[in-house]
Amino acid sequence: MPGTARVILEGSDSGRHLNGDIATLKTRLLEMSGRAETLVEMAVDSMIERNRDKAEAVIDADREIDRMEVDVEQLALSLLALQHPVARDLRLVIGVIRVAADVERIGDHAVNIAQCTVRVVRGGIVVPPSPALVDMARRTRRMLSDALDAFIRSDSDLGRSLTLADEAIDAFHDTIFRGMRTHMMEDARAVDASLELLLVSRNLERVADLATNIGENAVFLAEGVQVRHRLTGLSDS
């Protein structure tokens, strides 16, 4: 949305205006993250239902997510340049830029899952039901929702809890990998379907990793402590 940042920030020279600009920034991030959450859900549903139309809708929406990231980033950079936020407000703006980048990558992983669906449907591949994959997808979407809530609410406890949730997702991926490997060894005809399911699982694992990143940014916002790469001793507060 060209010019949006300039219009919103022009003439803002008080705490009241800064608060309003930050609220706008949060709203834009929420809109973007909500769209990404929807795309992940649609992508997984497309695979479960073998619904090519739904998969292609996810693929077509990728540019929308890209545009939203650019809009959020431009707004944040304009706020930095014109408002000179400090302390917690500065951490918020930096965090929004980081989170928007992670959300854009989450959209990319949703597209990857949707592309698996397109290949499955186009190739007439019979994909066996995988309760573990369905459960993994449900938990991953919950992680993503919790991560975004943690950041918007500056909830460091919820942000930190995502590390344990991520470990559970990793365990799901390992279980699915072992199961698909055994399936492929027992029946060569299952190779194509198994590989597609493994790709879906891998992309869900990456979404969970990115949700964990967002949770770490929630801790940074709330406490001024860097927990990325477990650098728990670093603080800018």
Secondary structure, 3 states (H helix, E strand, C coil): CCCHHHHHHCCCCCHHHHHHHHHHHHHHHHHHHHHHHHHHHHHHHHHHHCCHHHHHHHHHCHHHHHHHHHHHHHHHHHHHHHHCCCHHHHHHHHHHHHHHHHHHHHHHHHHHHHHHHHHHHHHCCCCCCCHHHHHHHHHHHHHHHHHHHHHHHCCHHHHHHHHHHHHHHHHHHHHHHHHHHHHHHHCHHHHHHHHHHHHHHHHHHHHHHHHHHHHHHHHHHHHCEECHHHCCCEECC
